Amino acid sequence: MYADLCVLVDEGVPNCFVEEKPKTGRVYDVTSFLDDHPGGDEVLLTATGKDATDDFEDVGHSDDARELMNKYFIGEIVSSTLPVEPKYTPPTQATRVAGEQGSGNLWKILQFLLPLLILGGALAFRSFYQKE
Ligand code: HEM
């Protein structure tokens, strides 16, 4: 049912999915342990597919529990196979202002000039036909 269920648990060593730390970690397939886990299957399922180091350590698992982990150890994460998370870099103040300035200024000038041009045109039109 949970064919690819894995929990990452790693004592002390920096683990995966944490951007600033090296991506290493031990992977445990706890599929067959779900029903037997004294803490219940829910906590294991919640910790599935992510770094569960802190969750595991917070419980204060016994030495027996740590020994038992070996039974479910399936391998280490190969960091080169992890998908690269795209990093968002917000535009700097300088580039933002420079980008806005070009079209922004032109628009402001047009907003000011356009009504004047229309008014001027109307007055010229009127005075031209009034003379005739
Ligand atoms: C392969 C991984 C794991 C193994 C072999 C394991 C094993 C055990 C064992 C043997 C116990 C009984 C208490 C003890 O001896 O310490 C236990 C309790 C417990 N475990 Fe795990 N565990 C694993 C992963 C996790 C994870 C990832 C979490 C949390 C997300 C977790 C949460 C708990 C909780 C909440 C208890 C109950 C503690 C209590 O009621 O005192 N376990 N576990």
Backbone and ligand atoms as CSV (ligand in chain L), in Angstrom:
chain,resi,resn,atom,element,x,y,z
A,1,MET,N,N,0.829,-1.208,0.000
A,1,MET,CA,C,0.000,0.000,0.000
A,1,MET,C,C,0.869,1.266,0.000
A,2,TYR,N,N,1.821,1.307,0.938
A,2,TYR,CA,C,2.728,2.447,0.977
A,2,TYR,C,C,4.078,2.025,0.408
A,3,ALA,N,N,4.090,1.621,-0.846
A,3,ALA,CA,C,5.274,1.011,-1.450
A,3,ALA,C,C,6.534,1.845,-1.310
A,4,ASP,N,N,6.403,3.142,-1.488
A,4,ASP,CA,C,7.630,3.944,-1.463
A,4,ASP,C,C,7.687,4.866,-0.252
A,5,LEU,N,N,7.114,4.397,0.828
A,5,LEU,CA,C,7.122,5.219,2.043
A,5,LEU,C,C,8.509,5.240,2.671
A,6,CYS,N,N,9.057,6.386,2.804
A,6,CYS,CA,C,10.383,6.515,3.408
A,6,CYS,C,C,10.368,7.626,4.448
A,7,VAL,N,N,11.098,7.423,5.502
A,7,VAL,CA,C,11.249,8.471,6.508
A,7,VAL,C,C,12.730,8.766,6.610
A,8,LEU,N,N,13.086,10.008,6.635
A,8,LEU,CA,C,14.491,10.364,6.759
A,8,LEU,C,C,14.790,10.657,8.212
A,9,VAL,N,N,15.694,9.902,8.752
A,9,VAL,CA,C,16.090,10.151,10.126
A,9,VAL,C,C,17.595,10.135,10.184
A,10,ASP,N,N,18.154,11.120,10.798
A,10,ASP,CA,C,19.598,11.211,10.781
A,10,ASP,C,C,20.065,11.867,12.074
A,11,GLU,N,N,20.921,11.203,12.800
A,11,GLU,CA,C,21.380,11.749,14.071
A,11,GLU,C,C,22.483,12.777,13.858
A,12,GLY,N,N,22.190,13.990,14.169
A,12,GLY,CA,C,23.227,15.028,14.171
A,12,GLY,C,C,23.688,15.484,12.805
A,13,VAL,N,N,23.789,14.594,11.862
A,13,VAL,CA,C,24.340,14.959,10.554
A,13,VAL,C,C,23.310,15.826,9.821
A,14,PRO,N,N,23.765,16.915,9.215
A,14,PRO,CA,C,22.822,17.755,8.469
A,14,PRO,C,C,22.079,16.942,7.421
A,15,ASN,N,N,20.803,17.222,7.263
A,15,ASN,CA,C,19.971,16.370,6.405
A,15,ASN,C,C,19.515,17.081,5.135
A,16,CYS,N,N,18.750,16.367,4.354
A,16,CYS,CA,C,18.326,16.887,3.064
A,16,CYS,C,C,17.229,17.933,3.181
A,17,PHE,N,N,16.917,18.559,2.072
A,17,PHE,CA,C,15.846,19.536,1.939
A,17,PHE,C,C,16.035,20.780,2.795
A,18,VAL,N,N,17.200,20.948,3.339
A,18,VAL,CA,C,17.478,22.183,4.062
A,18,VAL,C,C,18.513,22.916,3.225
A,19,GLU,N,N,18.077,23.993,2.626
A,19,GLU,CA,C,18.865,24.676,1.593
A,19,GLU,C,C,20.302,24.962,2.003
A,20,GLU,N,N,20.469,25.507,3.216
A,20,GLU,CA,C,21.802,25.986,3.573
A,20,GLU,C,C,22.752,24.887,4.056
A,21,LYS,N,N,22.219,23.672,4.275
A,21,LYS,CA,C,23.095,22.597,4.758
A,21,LYS,C,C,23.397,21.599,3.643
A,22,PRO,N,N,24.480,20.845,3.768
A,22,PRO,CA,C,24.767,19.830,2.748
A,22,PRO,C,C,23.644,18.810,2.676
A,23,LYS,N,N,23.346,18.329,1.475
A,23,LYS,CA,C,22.228,17.408,1.324
A,23,LYS,C,C,22.681,15.965,1.498
A,24,THR,N,N,22.655,15.512,2.744
A,24,THR,CA,C,22.975,14.118,3.022
A,24,THR,C,C,21.911,13.603,3.968
A,25,GLY,N,N,21.771,12.301,4.062
A,25,GLY,CA,C,20.801,11.775,5.003
A,25,GLY,C,C,20.560,10.296,4.822
A,26,ARG,N,N,20.120,9.667,5.903
A,26,ARG,CA,C,19.827,8.245,5.846
A,26,ARG,C,C,18.329,8.075,5.612
A,27,VAL,N,N,17.986,7.116,4.760
A,27,VAL,CA,C,16.584,6.917,4.387
A,27,VAL,C,C,16.082,5.594,4.974
A,28,TYR,N,N,14.916,5.662,5.591
A,28,TYR,CA,C,14.328,4.467,6.191
A,28,TYR,C,C,12.981,4.188,5.542
A,29,ASP,N,N,12.808,2.964,5.098
A,29,ASP,CA,C,11.506,2.547,4.580
A,29,ASP,C,C,10.764,1.887,5.741
A,30,VAL,N,N,9.794,2.611,6.297
A,30,VAL,CA,C,9.107,2.125,7.492
A,30,VAL,C,C,7.741,1.512,7.162
A,31,THR,N,N,7.568,1.162,5.896
A,31,THR,CA,C,6.287,0.597,5.456
A,31,THR,C,C,5.823,-0.557,6.350
A,32,SER,N,N,6.723,-1.510,6.569
A,32,SER,CA,C,6.322,-2.701,7.328
A,32,SER,C,C,6.277,-2.439,8.834
A,33,PHE,N,N,6.721,-1.239,9.246
A,33,PHE,CA,C,6.770,-0.912,10.664
A,33,PHE,C,C,5.565,-0.068,11.102
A,34,LEU,N,N,4.775,0.366,10.116
A,34,LEU,CA,C,3.656,1.270,10.423
A,34,LEU,C,C,2.742,0.735,11.523
A,35,ASP,N,N,2.357,-0.528,11.393
A,35,ASP,CA,C,1.414,-1.109,12.362
A,35,ASP,C,C,2.057,-1.394,13.716
A,36,ASP,N,N,3.389,-1.556,13.716
A,36,ASP,CA,C,4.071,-1.950,14.964
A,36,ASP,C,C,4.675,-0.773,15.724
A,37,HIS,N,N,4.758,0.376,15.085
A,37,HIS,CA,C,5.411,1.522,15.737
A,37,HIS,C,C,4.666,1.916,17.016
A,38,PRO,N,N,5.346,1.888,18.177
A,38,PRO,CA,C,4.671,2.222,19.440
A,38,PRO,C,C,4.085,3.633,19.442
A,39,GLY,N,N,4.636,4.520,18.652
A,39,GLY,CA,C,4.116,5.893,18.588
A,39,GLY,C,C,2.969,6.033,17.594
A,40,GLY,N,N,2.606,4.946,16.934
A,40,GLY,CA,C,1.496,4.966,15.974
A,40,GLY,C,C,1.955,5.267,14.554
A,41,ASP,N,N,1.080,4.925,13.604
A,41,ASP,CA,C,1.456,5.122,12.196
A,41,ASP,C,C,1.292,6.574,11.743
A,42,GLU,N,N,0.421,7.285,12.452
A,42,GLU,CA,C,0.136,8.659,12.027
A,42,GLU,C,C,1.390,9.538,12.010
A,43,VAL,N,N,2.180,9.430,13.089
A,43,VAL,CA,C,3.381,10.269,13.176
A,43,VAL,C,C,4.370,9.911,12.069
A,44,LEU,N,N,4.436,8.624,11.757
A,44,LEU,CA,C,5.364,8.199,10.695
A,44,LEU,C,C,4.893,8.729,9.343
A,45,LEU,N,N,3.595,8.634,9.104
A,45,LEU,CA,C,3.056,9.106,7.822
A,45,LEU,C,C,3.234,10.620,7.681
A,46,THR,N,N,3.094,11.313,8.803
A,46,THR,CA,C,3.274,12.770,8.759
A,46,THR,C,C,4.720,13.120,8.417
A,47,ALA,N,N,5.633,12.243,8.857
A,47,ALA,CA,C,7.055,12.530,8.640
A,47,ALA,C,C,7.567,11.971,7.313
A,48,THR,N,N,6.673,11.402,6.539
A,48,THR,CA,C,7.085,10.749,5.297
A,48,THR,C,C,7.607,11.728,4.248
A,49,GLY,N,N,8.683,11.324,3.612
A,49,GLY,CA,C,9.203,12.089,2.469
A,49,GLY,C,C,9.884,13.382,2.835
A,50,LYS,N,N,10.222,13.546,4.096
A,50,LYS,CA,C,10.923,14.785,4.474
A,50,LYS,C,C,11.957,14.485,5.556
A,51,ASP,N,N,12.682,15.477,5.937
A,51,ASP,CA,C,13.673,15.322,6.996
A,51,ASP,C,C,12.939,15.215,8.337
A,52,ALA,N,N,13.002,14.026,8.940
A,52,ALA,CA,C,12.273,13.800,10.188
A,52,ALA,C,C,13.212,13.770,11.393
A,53,THR,N,N,14.415,14.261,11.201
A,53,THR,CA,C,15.419,14.208,12.269
A,53,THR,C,C,14.910,14.848,13.563
A,54,ASP,N,N,14.417,16.087,13.445
A,54,ASP,CA,C,13.992,16.806,14.655
A,54,ASP,C,C,12.802,16.120,15.328
A,55,ASP,N,N,11.824,15.660,14.489
A,55,ASP,CA,C,10.655,14.961,15.047
A,55,ASP,C,C,11.112,13.727,15.824
A,56,PHE,N,N,12.051,12.991,15.232
A,56,PHE,CA,C,12.537,11.764,15.851
A,56,PHE,C,C,13.256,12.075,17.161
A,57,GLU,N,N,14.114,13.084,17.133
A,57,GLU,CA,C,14.907,13.423,18.311
A,57,GLU,C,C,14.033,14.014,19.415
A,58,ASP,N,N,13.023,14.790,19.030
A,58,ASP,CA,C,12.157,15.434,20.037
A,58,ASP,C,C,11.454,14.415,20.928
A,59,VAL,N,N,11.160,13.243,20.366
A,59,VAL,CA,C,10.460,12.202,21.130
A,59,VAL,C,C,11.389,11.594,22.185
A,60,GLY,N,N,12.682,11.642,21.944
A,60,GLY,CA,C,13.642,11.031,22.872
A,60,GLY,C,C,13.609,9.529,22.775
A,61,HIS,N,N,13.733,9.011,21.545
A,61,HIS,CA,C,13.702,7.564,21.316
A,61,HIS,C,C,14.817,6.853,22.096
A,62,SER,N,N,14.512,5.671,22.560
A,62,SER,CA,C,15.463,4.877,23.348
A,62,SER,C,C,16.556,4.291,22.466
A,63,ASP,N,N,17.574,3.719,23.110
A,63,ASP,CA,C,18.650,3.057,22.360
A,63,ASP,C,C,18.092,1.866,21.579
A,64,ASP,N,N,17.109,1.205,22.168
A,64,ASP,CA,C,16.482,0.060,21.478
A,64,ASP,C,C,15.834,0.525,20.169
A,65,ALA,N,N,15.175,1.692,20.241
A,65,ALA,CA,C,14.519,2.227,19.045
A,65,ALA,C,C,15.558,2.542,17.974
A,66,ARG,N,N,16.690,3.097,18.401
A,66,ARG,CA,C,17.754,3.438,17.444
A,66,ARG,C,C,18.356,2.176,16.831
A,67,GLU,N,N,18.444,1.143,17.644
A,67,GLU,CA,C,18.957,-0.141,17.161
A,67,GLU,C,C,17.990,-0.725,16.117
A,68,LEU,N,N,16.709,-0.576,16.438
A,68,LEU,CA,C,15.657,-1.114,15.570
A,68,LEU,C,C,15.642,-0.421,14.202
A,69,MET,N,N,16.063,0.829,14.195
A,69,MET,CA,C,16.065,1.601,12.945
A,69,MET,C,C,16.857,0.921,11.843
A,70,ASN,N,N,17.958,0.252,12.249
A,70,ASN,CA,C,18.827,-0.402,11.246
A,70,ASN,C,C,18.056,-1.362,10.359
A,71,LYS,N,N,16.996,-1.932,10.954
A,71,LYS,CA,C,16.205,-2.916,10.215
A,71,LYS,C,C,15.509,-2.271,9.014
A,72,TYR,N,N,15.245,-0.974,9.128
A,72,TYR,CA,C,14.473,-0.293,8.074
A,72,TYR,C,C,15.318,0.639,7.207
A,73,PHE,N,N,16.618,0.640,7.489
A,73,PHE,CA,C,17.532,1.492,6.727
A,73,PHE,C,C,17.657,0.972,5.295
A,74,ILE,N,N,17.405,1.846,4.315
A,74,ILE,CA,C,17.502,1.365,2.933
A,74,ILE,C,C,18.601,2.060,2.129
A,75,GLY,N,N,19.162,3.117,2.652
A,75,GLY,CA,C,20.253,3.759,1.918
A,75,GLY,C,C,20.428,5.216,2.268
A,76,GLU,N,N,21.448,5.797,1.647
A,76,GLU,CA,C,21.759,7.209,1.874
A,76,GLU,C,C,21.234,8.018,0.701
A,77,ILE,N,N,20.928,9.257,0.948
A,77,ILE,CA,C,20.504,10.147,-0.135
A,77,ILE,C,C,21.716,10.488,-0.999
A,78,VAL,N,N,21.535,10.372,-2.300
A,78,VAL,CA,C,22.591,10.801,-3.216
A,78,VAL,C,C,22.226,12.226,-3.631
A,79,SER,N,N,22.993,13.171,-3.107
A,79,SER,CA,C,22.601,14.579,-3.265
A,79,SER,C,C,22.471,14.997,-4.726
A,80,SER,N,N,23.262,14.369,-5.611
A,80,SER,CA,C,23.223,14.798,-7.020
A,80,SER,C,C,21.908,14.409,-7.699
A,81,THR,N,N,21.138,13.496,-7.085
A,81,THR,CA,C,19.870,13.095,-7.700
A,81,THR,C,C,18.695,13.939,-7.210
A,82,LEU,N,N,18.953,14.805,-6.221
A,82,LEU,CA,C,17.863,15.634,-5.705
A,82,LEU,C,C,17.531,16.739,-6.693
A,83,PRO,N,N,16.233,17.040,-6.864
A,83,PRO,CA,C,15.872,18.127,-7.778
A,83,PRO,C,C,16.408,19.458,-7.265
A,84,VAL,N,N,16.851,20.267,-8.162
A,84,VAL,CA,C,17.381,21.575,-7.769
A,84,VAL,C,C,16.210,22.522,-7.567
A,85,GLU,N,N,16.170,23.127,-6.388
A,85,GLU,CA,C,15.088,24.061,-6.101
A,85,GLU,C,C,15.426,25.413,-6.707
A,86,PRO,N,N,14.529,25.936,-7.570
A,86,PRO,CA,C,14.825,27.245,-8.149
A,86,PRO,C,C,14.840,28.316,-7.060
A,87,LYS,N,N,15.849,29.143,-7.091
A,87,LYS,CA,C,15.977,30.166,-6.047
A,87,LYS,C,C,15.477,31.499,-6.569
A,88,TYR,N,N,14.525,32.116,-5.846
A,88,TYR,CA,C,13.956,33.393,-6.280
A,88,TYR,C,C,14.827,34.541,-5.805
A,89,THR,N,N,15.264,35.344,-6.722
A,89,THR,CA,C,16.020,36.533,-6.339
A,89,THR,C,C,15.190,37.758,-6.704
A,90,PRO,N,N,14.717,38.477,-5.694
A,90,PRO,CA,C,13.889,39.652,-5.984
A,90,PRO,C,C,14.711,40.726,-6.690
A,91,PRO,N,N,14.072,41.497,-7.556
A,91,PRO,CA,C,14.822,42.550,-8.245
A,91,PRO,C,C,15.327,43.586,-7.253
A,92,THR,N,N,16.489,44.129,-7.510
A,92,THR,CA,C,17.045,45.124,-6.591
A,92,THR,C,C,16.332,46.449,-6.814
A,93,GLN,N,N,16.465,47.320,-5.838
A,93,GLN,CA,C,15.818,48.639,-5.914
A,93,GLN,C,C,16.256,49.359,-7.188
A,94,ALA,N,N,17.548,49.280,-7.499
A,94,ALA,CA,C,18.089,50.007,-8.644
A,94,ALA,C,C,17.456,49.545,-9.954
A,95,THR,N,N,17.355,48.199,-10.157
A,95,THR,CA,C,16.808,47.698,-11.416
A,95,THR,C,C,15.322,47.999,-11.509
A,96,ARG,N,N,14.619,47.932,-10.362
A,96,ARG,CA,C,13.187,48.199,-10.380
A,96,ARG,C,C,12.911,49.639,-10.790
A,97,VAL,N,N,13.636,50.589,-10.158
A,97,VAL,CA,C,13.429,52.000,-10.452
A,97,VAL,C,C,13.818,52.283,-11.899
A,98,ALA,N,N,14.932,51.707,-12.353
A,98,ALA,CA,C,15.378,51.947,-13.720
A,98,ALA,C,C,14.336,51.437,-14.707
A,99,GLY,N,N,13.745,50.277,-14.415
A,99,GLY,CA,C,12.747,49.701,-15.307
A,99,GLY,C,C,11.483,50.527,-15.369
A,100,GLU,N,N,11.086,51.073,-14.208
A,100,GLU,CA,C,9.856,51.839,-14.160
A,100,GLU,C,C,10.032,53.233,-14.761
A,101,GLN,N,N,11.243,53.790,-14.659
A,101,GLN,CA,C,11.448,55.171,-15.050
A,101,GLN,C,C,11.152,55.421,-16.519
A,102,GLY,N,N,11.627,54.574,-17.419
A,102,GLY,CA,C,11.470,54.789,-18.844
A,102,GLY,C,C,10.033,55.029,-19.245
A,103,SER,N,N,9.163,54.026,-19.058
A,103,SER,CA,C,7.782,54.145,-19.482
A,103,SER,C,C,6.971,55.012,-18.521
A,104,GLY,N,N,7.354,55.054,-17.243
A,104,GLY,CA,C,6.624,55.823,-16.236
A,104,GLY,C,C,6.641,57.311,-16.542
A,105,ASN,N,N,7.791,57.848,-16.864
A,105,ASN,CA,C,7.914,59.277,-17.144
A,105,ASN,C,C,7.140,59.678,-18.387
A,106,LEU,N,N,7.237,58.880,-19.426
A,106,LEU,CA,C,6.550,59.182,-20.688
A,106,LEU,C,C,5.033,59.252,-20.466
A,107,TRP,N,N,4.546,58.295,-19.683
A,107,TRP,CA,C,3.114,58.233,-19.377
A,107,TRP,C,C,2.654,59.467,-18.609
A,108,LYS,N,N,3.481,59.929,-17.662
A,108,LYS,CA,C,3.147,61.117,-16.871
A,108,LYS,C,C,3.065,62.354,-17.766
A,109,ILE,N,N,4.035,62.473,-18.671
A,109,ILE,CA,C,4.052,63.631,-19.580
A,109,ILE,C,C,2.818,63.596,-20.481
A,110,LEU,N,N,2.486,62.400,-20.996
A,110,LEU,CA,C,1.315,62.267,-21.875
A,110,LEU,C,C,0.029,62.624,-21.148
A,111,GLN,N,N,-0.066,62.171,-19.894
A,111,GLN,CA,C,-1.267,62.457,-19.102
A,111,GLN,C,C,-1.480,63.961,-18.943
A,112,PHE,N,N,-0.393,64.669,-18.851
A,112,PHE,CA,C,-0.450,66.118,-18.671
A,112,PHE,C,C,-0.709,66.832,-20.008
A,113,LEU,N,N,-0.017,66.390,-21.052
A,113,LEU,CA,C,-0.076,67.084,-22.346
A,113,LEU,C,C,-1.332,66.804,-23.155
A,114,LEU,N,N,-1.800,65.608,-23.094
A,114,LEU,CA,C,-2.922,65.198,-23.952
A,114,LEU,C,C,-4.173,66.068,-23.783
A,115,PRO,N,N,-4.651,66.319,-22.548
A,115,PRO,CA,C,-5.826,67.179,-22.396
A,115,PRO,C,C,-5.559,68.586,-22.928
A,116,LEU,N,N,-4.323,69.091,-22.705
A,116,LEU,CA,C,-3.987,70.426,-23.199
A,116,LEU,C,C,-4.045,70.484,-24.723
A,117,LEU,N,N,-3.521,69.439,-25.359
A,117,LEU,CA,C,-3.534,69.381,-26.823
A,117,LEU,C,C,-4.965,69.351,-27.354
A,118,ILE,N,N,-5.815,68.558,-26.697
A,118,ILE,CA,C,-7.215,68.458,-27.127
A,118,ILE,C,C,-7.921,69.811,-26.964
A,119,LEU,N,N,-7.680,70.459,-25.809
A,119,LEU,CA,C,-8.289,71.761,-25.535
A,119,LEU,C,C,-7.814,72.806,-26.556
A,120,GLY,N,N,-6.522,72.816,-26.799
A,120,GLY,CA,C,-5.928,73.745,-27.756
A,120,GLY,C,C,-6.533,73.547,-29.143
A,121,GLY,N,N,-6.659,72.299,-29.532
A,121,GLY,CA,C,-7.211,71.949,-30.845
A,121,GLY,C,C,-8.654,72.427,-30.955
A,122,ALA,N,N,-9.426,72.243,-29.893
A,122,ALA,CA,C,-10.837,72.641,-29.894
A,122,ALA,C,C,-10.974,74.155,-30.005
A,123,LEU,N,N,-10.144,74.878,-29.241
A,123,LEU,CA,C,-10.195,76.345,-29.285
A,123,LEU,C,C,-9.810,76.867,-30.656
A,124,ALA,N,N,-8.774,76.268,-31.254
A,124,ALA,CA,C,-8.317,76.685,-32.580
A,124,ALA,C,C,-9.410,76.428,-33.612
A,125,PHE,N,N,-10.048,75.300,-33.508
A,125,PHE,CA,C,-11.131,74.912,-34.410
A,125,PHE,C,C,-12.290,75.914,-34.319
A,126,ARG,N,N,-12.615,76.241,-33.031
A,126,ARG,CA,C,-13.746,77.145,-32.813
A,126,ARG,C,C,-13.450,78.539,-33.364
A,127,SER,N,N,-12.290,79.082,-33.021
A,127,SER,CA,C,-11.974,80.445,-33.473
A,127,SER,C,C,-11.860,80.502,-34.996
A,128,PHE,N,N,-11.416,79.422,-35.626
A,128,PHE,CA,C,-11.305,79.390,-37.084
A,128,PHE,C,C,-12.683,79.503,-37.732
A,129,TYR,N,N,-13.671,78.754,-37.233
A,129,TYR,CA,C,-15.008,78.760,-37.834
A,129,TYR,C,C,-15.840,79.971,-37.415
A,130,GLN,N,N,-15.516,80.574,-36.232
A,130,GLN,CA,C,-16.266,81.751,-35.798
A,130,GLN,C,C,-15.979,82.933,-36.692
A,131,LYS,N,N,-14.748,83.038,-37.210
A,131,LYS,CA,C,-14.355,84.145,-38.093
A,131,LYS,C,C,-15.102,84.099,-39.402
A,132,GLU,N,N,-15.420,82.945,-39.876
A,132,GLU,CA,C,-16.042,82.812,-41.211
A,132,GLU,C,C,-17.490,83.276,-41.244
L,1,HEM,C1,C,12.672,3.992,11.679
L,1,HEM,C2,C,12.223,4.958,12.452
L,1,HEM,C3,C,11.627,4.786,13.827
L,1,HEM,C4,C,11.732,3.747,14.697
L,1,HEM,C5,C,12.509,2.433,14.533
L,1,HEM,C6,C,10.947,4.091,15.871
L,1,HEM,C7,C,10.803,3.287,16.978
L,1,HEM,C8,C,10.109,3.617,18.116
L,1,HEM,C9,C,10.055,2.839,19.309
L,1,HEM,C10,C,10.763,1.502,19.551
L,1,HEM,C11,C,9.284,3.495,20.201
L,1,HEM,C12,C,8.949,3.078,21.667
L,1,HEM,C13,C,9.661,4.012,22.638
L,1,HEM,C14,C,11.177,3.880,22.584
L,1,HEM,O1,O,11.690,2.756,22.675
L,1,HEM,O2,O,11.818,4.920,22.395
L,1,HEM,C15,C,8.808,4.686,19.532
L,1,HEM,C16,C,7.953,5.611,20.092
L,1,HEM,C17,C,7.547,6.752,19.473
L,1,HEM,N1,N,7.966,7.223,18.273
L,1,HEM,FE1,FE,9.171,6.267,16.971
L,1,HEM,N2,N,10.389,5.312,15.679
L,1,HEM,C18,C,10.788,5.771,14.464
L,1,HEM,C19,C,10.472,6.976,13.886
L,1,HEM,C20,C,9.693,7.923,14.465
L,1,HEM,C21,C,9.404,9.219,13.897
L,1,HEM,C22,C,9.969,9.735,12.573
L,1,HEM,C23,C,8.590,9.860,14.765
L,1,HEM,C24,C,7.985,11.213,14.705
L,1,HEM,C25,C,7.664,11.824,13.614
L,1,HEM,C26,C,8.338,8.974,15.887
L,1,HEM,C27,C,7.542,9.251,16.944
L,1,HEM,C28,C,7.364,8.433,18.023
L,1,HEM,C29,C,6.451,8.723,19.124
L,1,HEM,C30,C,5.567,9.977,19.239
L,1,HEM,C31,C,6.576,7.672,20.018
L,1,HEM,C32,C,5.814,7.516,21.316
L,1,HEM,C33,C,6.631,8.021,22.459
L,1,HEM,C34,C,5.921,7.814,23.767
L,1,HEM,O3,O,4.718,7.569,23.780
L,1,HEM,O4,O,6.607,7.886,24.789
L,1,HEM,N3,N,9.037,7.798,15.663
L,1,HEM,N4,N,9.331,4.742,18.270
